Amino acid sequence: MESLHPIAPQFVRHGQIGKPRRPVGDPVAPLKENTRFIPVPQPVPAHLNLPFDVVDPKSSAAAEKAGRLVFHAVGDIGGVNGTATEEAIATAMEEQIKSAPAGHVPAFSYILGDVIYYNGQSELYKTEFYEPYQYYPALVFAIPGNHDGDTQVRKGDPPDKEPSLAGFFDNFCDSQPQYVTPYRMSMTQPYVYWTLEAPFVNIIGLYSNVEGSLDARGRNEQQQFLVTQLSSAPKDKKVIVTVHHPSFSLDIPHGGAPDILNALDRAFSKSGRYADAVLSGHVHNYQRFSRNVNGRAVPYVVAGAGGYANDTKSLHKLQKEIQALPKSKLPYQTTHADVKLEAFNDAEPGFLRLTVDAKHITIEYFLVPFDGSPVQPFDSVIV
């Protein structure tokens, strides 16, 4: 029987209507039913480890002699909206290298994804990476972010002419180092997920694809890589895991990536080795969480204010109730019993400096204010 009140086509609702807001204090977004995953177009090589003493023997020997390794880390640097903020951060890191006393000189910078916006195009590396970092006097390593691998960011956006991650492979996973510009060569990282074997620490870098997952549904290649790297890491070295999408975030637009949180937890459990720290980007601000793991506090750090967001309004804001918290009310207990928010800044850009020795990891965050005022130490923790 026909309906007496047929629904006009313009009033038919298709699919989900709106995104549900997370409860206040919930640092993990709901699991998505539909996620986009773009397979990595190049095959996995036989070797995924890169010893630091091979690519920079002088800096590696200096770190061994000093008894510590110092390096920078920052995410979401791509300067498609203008490179002034990105350049200010690169300059601030450069000044730390020049002014550091012997034995404390940062040996490299490590980009936590989203080197280039919006689609990681090769033609944009000159303006968005090489020129802003032309004076940085050390190596720059990286993992890719969603914008480095995506080929069609918005509906109606014409697909790129080059395959996913083409620019990243050309500039960070080159088979032979070559001068891309007169002042910086391409890097020879083995793949988009890989391990840097450095003095005192192994840094396991992951690729969380375009929507925050290690592997396509039903596959586990990168998951198994992570388990293998955790299991084989020397017991006398620290382990840092880097992945673009964070496990935890109290920002309004994103939240933590549940697939990444679950993937890391499965790997930690299966390998019997928990990371000493987890570093991420993606969210354009700074947040430091502590997670209670068998009685020790493991830092999960978000450092995605590396230059793409070029004014205060462009930074991702935390949930309003969290923004209003005075510093005296930190740490803030999240809805996850084992996770606390220890520090945050969603008003100014900045970068990390890490110092690793045989016993500790010291993580420091520095603000590079938009108004050009001096660089400011903002937060630090010793693990």
C-alpha positions as CSV (number, residue, x, y, z in Angstrom):
1,M,0.0,0.0,0.0
2,E,1.3,3.4,-0.9
3,S,2.0,5.9,1.9
4,L,-0.5,8.6,2.2
5,H,2.3,11.0,3.1
6,P,5.3,10.4,0.8
7,I,8.5,12.1,1.9
8,A,9.8,14.7,-0.5
9,P,13.3,13.8,-1.7
10,Q,14.8,17.0,-0.2
11,F,13.7,15.9,3.3
12,V,15.2,12.5,3.1
13,R,18.1,12.1,5.6
14,H,21.0,10.0,4.5
15,G,23.6,8.6,6.8
16,Q,24.8,9.9,10.1
17,I,23.6,13.4,11.1
18,G,26.3,15.3,12.9
19,K,29.3,14.1,15.0
20,P,28.5,13.4,18.6
21,R,30.5,15.5,21.1
22,R,32.8,13.6,23.4
23,P,32.1,13.8,27.1
24,V,34.1,16.5,28.9
25,G,37.5,15.0,29.8
26,D,37.3,12.0,27.4
27,P,40.6,11.9,25.5
28,V,39.7,9.3,22.9
29,A,37.4,9.8,20.0
30,P,34.7,7.2,19.2
31,L,35.7,4.4,16.9
32,K,34.8,5.2,13.3
33,E,32.6,2.8,11.3
34,N,34.1,4.0,8.0
35,T,37.7,5.0,7.6
36,R,39.8,5.8,4.6
37,F,43.0,3.9,4.2
38,I,45.4,4.4,1.3
39,P,47.9,1.5,0.8
40,V,51.6,2.5,0.7
41,P,52.4,2.3,-3.0
42,Q,56.0,1.0,-2.5
43,P,56.8,-2.5,-1.1
44,V,58.3,-2.9,2.4
45,P,62.1,-3.3,2.2
46,A,64.0,-6.0,3.9
47,H,65.6,-3.7,6.5
48,L,63.6,-1.2,8.4
49,N,66.4,-0.1,10.9
50,L,68.7,2.8,10.4
51,P,71.7,3.2,12.8
52,F,72.4,6.8,13.6
53,D,76.2,6.2,13.5
54,V,75.8,5.3,9.8
55,V,74.1,8.5,8.7
56,D,75.9,10.9,11.1
57,P,78.9,9.2,12.7
58,K,80.3,12.4,14.1
59,S,77.2,13.4,16.1
60,S,76.7,9.8,17.2
61,A,80.2,9.6,18.6
62,A,79.8,13.0,20.3
63,A,76.6,11.7,22.0
64,E,78.4,8.5,23.2
65,K,81.2,10.6,24.6
66,A,78.9,13.1,26.3
67,G,76.8,10.3,27.8
68,R,73.6,11.7,26.4
69,L,71.7,12.3,23.1
70,V,69.8,15.5,22.6
71,F,67.4,16.1,19.7
72,H,64.4,18.3,18.7
73,A,60.9,17.1,17.7
74,V,57.9,18.9,16.3
75,G,54.9,18.1,14.2
76,D,52.7,19.7,11.6
77,I,55.2,22.1,10.1
78,G,53.9,22.5,6.6
79,G,53.7,26.2,5.8
80,V,50.9,26.3,3.2
81,N,49.4,29.3,5.1
82,G,52.7,31.1,5.1
83,T,56.0,30.0,6.5
84,A,56.7,32.8,9.1
85,T,55.7,30.6,12.1
86,E,57.5,27.5,10.7
87,E,60.7,29.7,10.1
88,A,60.5,31.1,13.6
89,I,60.5,27.6,15.1
90,A,63.3,26.4,12.9
91,T,65.3,29.5,13.9
92,A,64.7,28.9,17.6
93,M,65.9,25.3,17.3
94,E,68.9,26.5,15.3
95,E,69.8,29.0,18.1
96,Q,69.6,26.1,20.7
97,I,72.2,24.2,18.6
98,K,74.5,27.2,18.3
99,S,74.3,28.2,22.0
100,A,74.3,24.7,23.6
101,P,77.4,23.9,25.7
102,A,79.6,21.0,24.7
103,G,77.8,17.7,25.3
104,H,74.4,19.2,25.1
105,V,74.1,20.1,21.4
106,P,70.9,18.8,19.7
107,A,72.0,16.2,17.1
108,F,68.9,16.3,14.8
109,S,65.3,17.2,14.5
110,Y,62.4,14.7,14.2
111,I,59.2,15.8,12.4
112,L,56.1,14.1,13.8
113,G,54.2,14.1,10.5
114,D,52.5,16.5,8.2
115,V,55.6,17.9,6.6
116,I,53.7,19.3,3.6
117,Y,50.1,20.5,3.3
118,Y,47.7,19.6,2.0
119,N,48.6,16.5,0.0
120,G,52.3,16.1,0.4
121,Q,53.0,17.2,-3.2
122,S,56.6,17.0,-4.2
123,E,56.5,20.4,-5.8
124,L,55.8,22.1,-2.4
125,Y,58.8,20.7,-0.6
126,K,61.0,23.6,-1.6
127,T,58.8,26.3,-0.2
128,E,57.3,24.4,2.8
129,F,60.3,22.5,4.0
130,Y,63.7,23.2,2.5
131,E,63.5,27.0,2.6
132,P,62.1,27.3,6.1
133,Y,64.8,24.8,7.4
134,Q,67.7,26.0,5.2
135,Y,69.7,27.3,8.2
136,Y,69.0,24.4,10.6
137,P,72.5,22.9,11.0
138,A,71.6,19.3,11.6
139,L,69.8,16.3,10.1
140,V,66.0,16.2,9.9
141,F,64.3,12.9,10.2
142,A,60.5,12.4,9.8
143,I,57.5,10.2,9.8
144,P,54.6,11.0,7.5
145,G,51.3,12.3,8.6
146,N,47.8,12.2,7.0
147,H,48.5,15.2,4.8
148,D,51.7,13.6,3.5
149,G,49.8,10.5,2.4
150,D,46.4,11.8,1.4
151,T,45.7,12.4,-2.3
152,Q,42.2,14.0,-2.0
153,V,41.7,15.9,1.1
154,R,38.3,17.4,0.4
155,K,35.3,16.2,-1.6
156,G,35.5,17.7,-5.1
157,D,39.3,18.2,-4.7
158,P,40.9,16.8,-7.9
159,P,43.1,13.8,-7.1
160,D,46.8,14.4,-7.2
161,K,48.9,13.5,-10.3
162,E,51.4,11.6,-8.1
163,P,50.7,8.6,-5.9
164,S,50.3,8.7,-2.1
165,L,53.5,9.5,-0.2
166,A,55.4,10.3,-3.4
167,G,56.9,13.5,-2.0
168,F,57.8,11.8,1.3
169,F,59.6,8.9,-0.4
170,D,61.5,11.2,-2.7
171,N,62.7,13.5,0.1
172,F,63.0,11.3,3.2
173,C,63.3,7.7,1.8
174,D,65.7,8.3,-1.1
175,S,67.9,5.4,-2.1
176,Q,70.9,7.7,-2.4
177,P,71.3,11.1,-0.7
178,Q,71.4,13.9,-3.2
179,Y,71.2,17.7,-3.0
180,V,67.6,18.7,-3.4
181,T,68.7,22.3,-2.7
182,P,72.2,23.8,-2.4
183,Y,71.9,23.6,1.4
184,R,70.2,20.3,2.3
185,M,70.3,16.8,0.9
186,S,67.5,14.2,0.8
187,M,67.3,11.7,3.6
188,T,67.8,7.9,3.3
189,Q,65.3,6.5,5.8
190,P,64.4,3.0,4.9
191,Y,60.6,3.4,4.7
192,V,57.6,5.3,6.0
193,Y,57.7,3.3,9.2
194,W,61.1,2.6,10.5
195,T,63.4,2.6,13.6
196,L,66.3,5.0,14.3
197,E,68.9,3.2,16.4
198,A,70.6,6.0,18.2
199,P,72.8,6.2,21.3
200,F,70.8,5.4,24.4
201,V,67.4,5.2,22.6
202,N,65.6,3.4,19.8
203,I,63.0,5.7,18.1
204,I,60.3,3.6,16.5
205,G,58.5,5.7,13.9
206,L,55.0,4.6,12.7
207,Y,52.8,5.7,9.8
208,S,49.1,6.2,10.9
209,N,47.8,6.7,7.4
210,V,45.1,9.2,6.5
211,E,42.6,8.6,9.3
212,G,44.6,7.0,12.2
213,S,45.3,3.3,11.7
214,L,48.4,1.3,11.2
215,D,47.1,-1.3,8.8
216,A,44.1,-1.9,6.5
217,R,41.3,-3.8,8.1
218,G,42.2,-7.5,8.2
219,R,46.0,-6.9,7.8
220,N,48.8,-6.5,10.3
221,E,52.1,-5.8,8.6
222,Q,52.9,-2.6,10.5
223,Q,51.5,-4.0,13.7
224,Q,53.9,-7.0,13.5
225,F,56.7,-4.6,12.7
226,L,56.0,-2.7,15.9
227,V,55.9,-5.9,18.0
228,T,59.2,-7.1,16.5
229,Q,60.9,-3.7,17.2
230,L,59.7,-3.6,20.7
231,S,60.7,-7.2,21.4
232,S,64.2,-6.8,19.9
233,A,65.0,-3.4,21.4
234,P,68.0,-3.6,23.7
235,K,67.1,-3.7,27.4
236,D,69.7,-1.1,28.3
237,K,68.2,1.5,25.9
238,K,65.1,3.6,26.1
239,V,62.3,3.2,23.6
240,I,60.3,6.1,22.1
241,V,57.4,5.5,19.8
242,T,56.4,8.2,17.4
243,V,53.1,8.2,15.5
244,H,51.3,11.2,13.9
245,H,47.8,10.5,15.2
246,P,47.8,10.7,19.0
247,S,46.3,8.1,21.4
248,F,45.0,10.8,23.7
249,S,43.8,14.4,23.0
250,L,41.3,16.7,24.7
251,D,41.0,19.0,21.7
252,I,37.5,19.8,20.3
253,P,37.9,18.7,16.7
254,H,39.8,15.4,16.9
255,G,40.3,13.6,20.2
256,G,42.7,10.6,20.4
257,A,42.7,8.0,17.7
258,P,41.2,4.8,19.1
259,D,42.7,2.5,16.4
260,I,46.2,3.9,17.3
261,L,45.6,3.5,21.0
262,N,44.4,-0.1,20.6
263,A,47.3,-0.9,18.2
264,L,49.9,0.4,20.6
265,D,48.4,-1.4,23.5
266,R,48.3,-4.7,21.7
267,A,51.9,-4.3,20.7
268,F,53.0,-3.4,24.2
269,S,51.2,-6.3,25.6
270,K,52.4,-8.9,23.1
271,S,56.0,-7.8,23.2
272,G,56.2,-7.3,26.9
273,R,57.9,-4.0,26.4
274,Y,56.2,-0.7,27.0
275,A,57.5,2.5,25.4
276,D,59.2,5.0,27.7
277,A,57.4,7.8,25.8
278,V,55.0,8.3,22.9
279,L,55.2,11.4,20.7
280,S,52.6,12.6,18.3
281,G,51.4,15.5,16.2
282,H,48.2,15.9,14.2
283,V,46.4,18.1,16.8
284,H,47.7,21.7,16.4
285,N,48.6,22.5,20.0
286,Y,50.7,21.1,22.9
287,Q,49.4,18.5,25.4
288,R,51.3,16.2,27.8
289,F,49.4,13.3,29.3
290,S,50.8,10.8,31.8
291,R,49.6,7.2,31.7
292,N,50.0,4.9,34.7
293,V,51.6,1.7,33.6
294,N,52.4,-0.7,36.4
295,G,53.2,2.1,38.8
296,R,55.2,4.4,36.4
297,A,54.0,7.4,34.6
298,V,54.5,7.1,30.8
299,P,54.3,10.5,28.9
300,Y,52.1,10.7,25.8
301,V,53.0,14.0,24.2
302,V,51.1,15.9,21.5
303,A,53.4,18.5,19.8
304,G,51.6,19.6,16.6
305,A,52.0,23.3,16.8
306,G,55.0,23.4,14.4
307,G,54.0,26.0,11.9
308,Y,50.9,25.1,9.9
309,A,48.7,26.9,12.4
310,N,50.0,30.5,11.9
311,D,47.9,32.4,14.4
312,T,46.3,31.7,17.8
313,K,42.8,31.2,16.2
314,S,44.2,28.4,14.0
315,L,45.5,26.3,16.8
316,H,43.2,23.5,17.9
317,K,41.4,24.5,21.1
318,L,40.8,22.1,24.0
319,Q,37.4,21.5,25.4
320,K,36.1,24.7,26.9
321,E,35.9,23.2,30.4
322,I,39.6,22.2,30.1
323,Q,40.7,25.5,28.7
324,A,39.3,27.2,31.7
325,L,41.4,25.2,34.1
326,P,44.0,27.2,36.0
327,K,47.5,25.7,36.1
328,S,47.0,24.9,39.8
329,K,44.2,22.5,38.9
330,L,46.6,20.3,36.8
331,P,47.0,17.4,36.6
332,Y,43.5,16.8,35.4
333,Q,42.0,13.4,35.7
334,T,40.5,12.3,32.3
335,T,37.7,9.8,31.9
336,H,40.3,7.1,31.5
337,A,41.3,6.1,35.1
338,D,45.0,5.7,34.1
339,V,45.4,8.9,32.1
340,K,45.9,12.4,33.4
341,L,46.5,15.7,31.5
342,E,49.6,17.2,33.0
343,A,50.1,20.3,30.9
344,F,48.8,22.0,27.8
345,N,49.1,25.1,25.6
346,D,46.6,25.9,22.8
347,A,47.6,29.6,22.3
348,E,51.2,29.6,21.0
349,P,53.3,27.4,18.7
350,G,56.3,25.5,20.0
351,F,58.7,22.5,19.8
352,L,60.2,19.8,21.9
353,R,63.8,19.2,23.0
354,L,64.6,15.7,24.3
355,T,67.6,14.5,26.2
356,V,68.2,10.8,26.6
357,D,70.9,9.2,28.7
358,A,71.3,5.7,30.2
359,K,68.8,6.3,32.9
360,H,66.4,9.1,32.0
361,I,64.5,10.9,29.2
362,T,64.0,14.6,29.8
363,I,61.2,16.1,27.6
364,E,61.1,19.9,27.4
365,Y,58.6,22.1,25.5
366,F,59.5,25.6,24.3
367,L,57.0,28.3,23.2
368,V,57.8,30.4,20.1
369,P,55.2,33.2,20.6
370,F,53.4,34.6,17.6
371,D,54.2,38.2,18.6
372,G,57.9,37.6,18.1
373,S,58.8,37.8,21.8
374,P,61.6,35.6,23.1
375,V,61.4,31.8,23.1
376,Q,60.0,30.6,26.5
377,P,60.5,27.3,28.3
378,F,57.0,26.1,29.1
379,D,56.9,22.5,30.3
380,S,59.3,19.7,31.2
381,V,59.2,16.2,32.6
382,I,61.9,13.6,33.5
383,V,61.0,10.0,32.8
